[in-house]
Amino acid sequence: MLPRHPILFKSLCYVDGRWVHSDSAATVAVQNPADQSVIGHVPMLVRAQITGAVDAAQRAFESWRWVSQTQRSAALLRWHERIVRHQEDLAALLSLEQGKPLAESRGEIRYAASFVEWYAHEAKRLAGRTIPTHIDGAHLGTVMEPVGVAALITPWNFPVAMITRKAAAALAAGCTVVVKPAHETPYSALALAQLAEEAGFPAGVYNVVLGEPQMAMETLVGDTRVRAVSFTGSTRVGSLVTQAAARAGIKKVALELGGNAPFIVTEDADLEQSVRIAVGAKFQTSGQDCCAANRIFVARPLYEAFVERYAAAVRELKTGPAFEKDVDIGPLMHQAAFDSTAQRVDDAREKGARIVAGGQPHVLGGWYYEPTVIADAAPGMRVYDEENFAPISAVCAFDTLDEAIAKANDTEYGLAAYVCATRMDTIFQLVRRLDFAMVSVNGVKFTGAPIPFGGMKASGLGREGGAEGFEPFVETKYFCLGNLGLPLAAMA
């Protein structure tokens, strides 16, 4: 199901306002995860071309940085208007290359557009401040300066929203950007470039490149003219990005990395509500979400009832291709993800866990796996210890709140956590004692343009969204204006 507007289906990279092939003629096939059919081929640029994109971004920065905040805001609003206008085409393209159900893709496009609109308005409020002076005759203050060229490296699970959340903030601040999307999902990124071009962004302000992943990352991050790097992906690759940035000197690095989100159901929780929230928190994006509930801890008095009702709800989820009606669960992204999922389930089964729903490759074949509930999960099982980027869910019991908190915190990750409870003293204790940067209480939805999204520990550095989303892309410049001819205070 290709877009109704063919101009959005781009098979070229976008550099300095031009659509370009690879100088080596190298391409990579993009597959539909639903049936492994080839959607098309996109160019894999050589190192010199990626450096050329930085050249273009650096040239454009020298003028874009001085464009008024009102004009930058207007350009972002034009981009936003085009994203909203073409949301059906963008959602179809996203589902085609990523595999998520069409309803979820529509939600991602709206989510992605919200960041562009948010930062379009925040661009007009990015301001310094006047500082009360402690120096006679001087005026003190700050201004916010854009850092320069920003490299934005984005993942395949949210291929539209992860671009706009970064790019909108960077562009609003006065930076220029080079986007390096995942080669599994390039068409969404290229469609955004087409709409940015239509919105009137000057040549070089917004660039999209593809290339051999490690080479492309090292070329962008290692270029001394790239002053900010924003990366979303695995903790392992985030470490490599950090090392590459350090070798290139000192620059701003923002990382949004892996998660191993706990989901805590306390004894006072509403059982039906907890089951409903757990299904949403675990199985959105077919479980391929860094914020997905990975380990579900349930107070022992509720445990068996929760497992029974949760497993029943999961069995009702419909698995299928993105464009089929009422589909809840799509395919995994690639063969490696499918294999890893099957291995984790087998590992849990062999170590004594109960498989109470699913637990097998789906009858649809290919990269589909049954939505799975694994009860009596325990440390030492891969499904418990590792981030499960899959529709598989680990559940276990706890006896005391201290035990639940200790188990939840026993991970290198610190991105998101979920709590289902009704007593306010319990809720506040969990919010404060959980070592996670974001805690959602009695709900699935907690992200959005106004909030600071990010992680602690091995889950990342910095925040995206909200006013904090500007931080990787700006520097605070202090000034002291002396000798202004102001009358000096009389000395006592």
N, C-alpha and C positions, 0 to 999 in steps of 0.2 A: 504494500500500500504506500506508494510514493506520494509526496505532497501534490496537492492540486495545482500549486504554483511551481512549475519546474525550476524556476530561477533559484529556489531555496535549496535545491539538491545540487550541491557543489562538490566536485571531485578534484579541486585544486586548492592549494594553500593560498593564503592571503597576506601579502607583504607589500608595504609601502603603497597601499591603495591599488595593487594589481593582483590578479589571480595568476598563480605561477605553478608550473610543472617542476619536477625534480631535474636538476642538471644531469643526474645519472640515469634518468628514466626509471628509477626504482619505484615500485608501488607496493602496497600491501592490500590484501583482500579484506573486506569488511563483511562479516557474516551475520545473518539473522539467527540469534540463539534458538529461536523456536524450531527451526528445521535445518540449520547449518547451511542454508542457501547463501550464495554470494550476492550481496546487495550491490556492490561496486568495488572499485579500486581507488585508493587515494595515494598521492605522491609522498615518498619519503625523501625529504630534502637532505642534501649533503651539508657538511659542517659549514662550508663557506656561505651557503644560503641562509642558514640559521643566524650566523654572524651578521649577514646582510640585513636580517630583520631587526637585529639590535641597532645596526647603523641607522636604519630608517626611523626606529623609535627614538633614538638619541637626537636625530635632526628635528623630528617633530616636537620633541620635548622643549626645545629652545623657544618655540613659539606657543605651544599649548599651555605651558606653565603660566604664561602671561595673559591668556584668554580670561576674561572676567568670569567670576563665579556664576553670574547670571547667564552668560552664554554657555558655559559648560553645563549648567542645569538644563537649559533649553535643549541642548544636543541629547542629553540623557533622556529627557521626556519624549523627544522624537523617537529615540530607540525604543523606549518603553511602549509607545503607541503602536509601533510596528510589531513588536513581540506579541502584544495583546491581539492585534488585528489578525495575526497569522497563527494564533495559538493552536488551532486545530491541526494545521499542517505541521507545526513544530512537534506537537504531541504524537502525531502519526510517525514522524521521522524518528523520534526518540524511541517509541515502542518497537519500531522496525529494527533498529540497531542494538537496542539494549534488552528488549524482551519483556519489559515490565508491562502489566495490564494497561490498556489504553486509559482507563479512568485514573490510574496513578500518574501516567504521563501528563494528562491534562492538569492534574494537581501540581506536578512539578513545574510546568510552564507558568502557571499562575504564581507559584512560589518564586520562581526565577524572576518574573517580571516585577514582583514586589520590591526586590532589592534595587532594581534600576530606578523605580519611582522614588523609593525612600532616599537613595543617595542623590537623586536629582534635587530633591528639596534640601537635604542636609548640606549640599554644596554651598548653599547660600548662607549657611550658619556656621561654616568652618572658620572660626575666628580666633585671633589671639586675645590678649587682655592687657589692660593698663595696670601696672603695679605701683602701689603707693610708694613714693620715693623715700629712701633713707639718705640720699645724697643731695645736699643743698644745691639748688639751681638746676637739677637734672629731671628729665622725664624718662620713666622706665616703662617697658612693655615687651610684649612678645608678638610675633607673627608666625603663622603656620606656613611652612614652605614644603612644596612637593619634593620627594626625595630624588625623583628622576625616572629612569626606565624600570618597569616592574616586570618580572617573569612570573607568569601564573601557570602552574602545572596542576592539571585537574584529572580526576578519576573517571571511571566508566559507570559508576553506579548512579550518579546524579550529574549527567554530562552537560546539562543546561544550567541548573541552579548553582553548581559549584563555580561556573565561570562568572555568572552575573554577580554573585555575592562578592567575589574578589574584584572583578573588573569595574563594577559600578563605583565602588569606593575609591579605587585607584584613579579612575578617570575624573571623578568629582574633585579629588584632591589636586589635580593638575599633573598627574603622572601619565606617561604613555605606557602601553602594555604589549607584551609578546605572550600570547596564549599558546601553551603546548598541551592539547587535550590527549586523552588516552587514544591509542590507535584503534581500539575496539569500537569506539563511539565517536568518530570524527565528524560525522555529518551534522550533528546538532551544533557543534562549535562553528562549523563553516557556514551554516545557515544564520547563526547569530552575526557572523562577520558580514554577510550579505545585507542584513538589516541594519547593521552599524554603518555600512557604506551608504545605504539609502537615507539614513538619518543625518548624513552630512558630516561625519567625523573626518577631519583632514587626513590626508595620506600619512601613514606612519604612526598615527595615534593608536590604532587598534590593529594588531597583526596576529595571524594564526599560523603556526608552523607544525609540521609533523616530521618525524625522523626516527631513526633507530633510537629506542627509548633512552638508553644510558648515554649515548653520544649527545642526543639532543639536550638532556638534562645537564650534562657536564658543560656543554658549550654555552648554554644560557646562564647557568649559575656561576660558571667560572669566568664570565666576561666582567671585567672590572667596571664597565659602564652600567651594568645592571645593578641598581642600588637597593632593590627590594625583591625578595623571592617569597612567593606564597605558594605552598604546596599542600595538597590534600591527597592522602593515600595511606599506605601501610607504614607502620612504625619502622620497619626494616629499611624501606626506601627513604623515609624521612631522615633517618640517620645518615644515609649516603648523601642526601641533599645538603644536610648541615656540614658534613665533612668537605664537600665540594665548595660550599660557600666560604668556609674558613680558609681553604687554600687560596681563595681569590682575594683575601683581605677581610675587611670588616664591612658587613652590609646587613641590612635588616632581613630577618628570616622569620616567617610565620608558618607554623606547621599545624595542620589538623589531621590527626593520625588515627590509629586503631582504637577500638573500644572493647570492653568486656562487661557490658552493662548489667548490673544487678537489678532485680525486680523483687522488692520485698513486700510480702502480704502479711500484715500483722494480724494478731488474734481478733482485734476489734474491727477489722476491715469488712466492708460489704462484699460478700462472696461473689454474687452475680456480677457486680461492677468490676471486681478484680479480674474475673475470667474474661470479661469483654475487653478490658484495657490490655490485659496480657496478650490476647490474640492480636490486637492492633499493634502493640509495641514490639512484638516479635516478628510478625509475618508481613509487615509492609515491605515493599520492594523485594518480596520473596525472601526476606531475611538478609538480603545483601545490603546492609545498612550499618554504618559504624555505631549508630545509636540504638540498634536493635537490642531488645532484652535478651541477654545471653544466658544468664543464670537466674532462675526463678526460685526464690527462697520463701517458703510458706510456713507460717506458724503451725506447729504440729496438730493442734486441735482442728484446724481447717484442712490439713494436708490431703487426706484421702478424698474428701469431697471436692476439693479444688482440682486434684488430678483427674478425677472422673469427669467433671463438667468441662474442664479445659480440653481434655482429649476429645470429648464429644463435639465441642465447638470446632476444634481443628479438623476433625473428620468431615465437617460440613464445608470446609473451604474448597472452592472449585479451582482445579489446576488446568491450565490450557494456554494456547497462544494468545498473544496480546489483543488481537482484534475479535476474539470470540466473546459473546455476550456474557456479562456477569462473572468474568474470570477474576479470581483473587490472587492466584499464585502463578507466576510465569516460570520459564526455564532458568536454570543457572547460566552464568555468563559464558562459560567455556568448559572444555573437557576437564581441565585441571581442577576447576571448582567442583564439578560433579564428582570426580574421583575422590577429592578430599572429603566431601560430604559423606560419601559411602563409607570411607575408611573411619571417620569419626563415629558413625553409628555402629559399625561393626566392633570398634574398640570398646564402646560403652556396653554393648551387649555381652561381649566376652568378659568384661569386668564386673558383671552382675547387675547392671541397670535393667529396668523393665521398659520395654518398648510398648507403650500403651496406645499409640496412634502412629500410623505410617511405618517408617523404618525400611522402606524398599525403594528401588528405582521405580518411577511411575510407569504405568502401562503405556503411556504415550511414547515412551522411549526417548531417545536423544538425550538431552541435558535436563530432563524433568526428573525431579525427585519428590516423593510423597511428603507433604507436610507432616512433620514427625514430632512426637512428644516422648521424651525419655525421662521416666520417673526414677527416683532414687539415685540421681547423679551424685558423684562424689569427686573430691580431689584425686588426681591421678588419671582421671578419664579425660581424653582430649576434648570432649564436648563441654567439659566443665572448665578446663584450664585455658583453653585457647579461644580466640575470637572465632565464632561460627558464622561465616558469611554465607548463610544457607537457611532454608526453611526447616531447621531442626532446633528443638527447644529442650533445654535441660532443667529439670525441676527437682528440688530437694527440700527437706523439712528442717526447721530449727526449733529450739526449745526456749531460748531467751533472746531478748532484743540485743544484748551485748554479743551473743554468738552470731546473730544475723549480721550485725555491723562488722564484726571481725572477719567473717567469711566474705562479705561483700568487698571489703577493702583489701583482701588478700589477692591482689593482682597488680601487675605493673601499670595497668591502664587507669585512667581517671577522667573519662569523657562524660557519659551520662549515667544517671541512675533513676529508677522509678520506685515510688512508694505508694502503696494502697493502705490507707489507715483512716480512722475517723477522729481519734483523740488528738487534740492539738499538742499536748505535751509530748506524745509519741512522735508526731509529725516533725515538730521543731528539733527534737533530739536527733532524728534521722537526717534532716536537712543539714544540720551543723556537723554531725560526726561522720557522715559519708565522705570519703576522699574523692569526690567527683565534682567536676566544675559545673555541672548542670543537674538539677534534681527536679523531676516532674512528680507532682503529688496528685493522685487520683485522676490522671488523664494521660492520653497518648500524645497529643499535640502540645509541643512546648517551644518549638523553634519559630523563627520569623524575622523579618527585616529589622525590627527595633531591638532585638535581644543580642547580647554578646555571646556568640557561639564559639566554643573552644574547649580544650581539655587541660587537665593537670597531668603530672607524671609523664609516662610514655605516650600519652594521648595528644601531646602537642605543646605549642608555644603560641601565645597571642590569642586574639579573638577576631572573629569575623561577624559582621552585622552590627547594628547599633552605632552609637558614636565611637565605640572602641574599634570598630572596623577600619577607621581611618589610620590607626596607629602605625601599621607597617608602612604606610605610604607618605607620611609627613614627618618633618622635623620641626621642633619648636625652636625658633630663633629669637634670642633675647637681644634687646637693644637698650642702650643707655645714651640719651641725648643730653649732653652737658652744655654749659655756657649758653643758656637760652635767654640770658638777660633778666631772669626772674629775680625778684628781691630776695635776698638771703634772710633767713630768720634771725631775729635779734638774739644775741647771746645773753643768757642770764648773767 
